[in-house]
């Protein structure tokens, strides 16, 4: 079982969490000005990189707060977690600390 470090509660079992998709997606300033294609692009199209990816997570069976995680999509290893609204950590700093 994977342990995920909630930035608010500490390490917990993965079954307590729900993934909410890609992190750091800016909402359109004026959604009503978007045509159907642009709105679909915002809602449905996300990057799916091979390697480190920033995702939103919810501690659904704990504090119920949202936070962000840097996850390596090749190994499924979570490299760092940080509160929602915080800046994305520098991956080279994280790897150097390991």
Secondary structure, 3 states (H helix, E strand, C coil): CCEEEECCCEEEEHHHCEEEEECCCCCCCCHHHCCHHHHHHHHHCCCCCCCEEEEEEECCCCCCCEEEEEEECCCCCEEEEEECCCCCCCHHHHHHHC
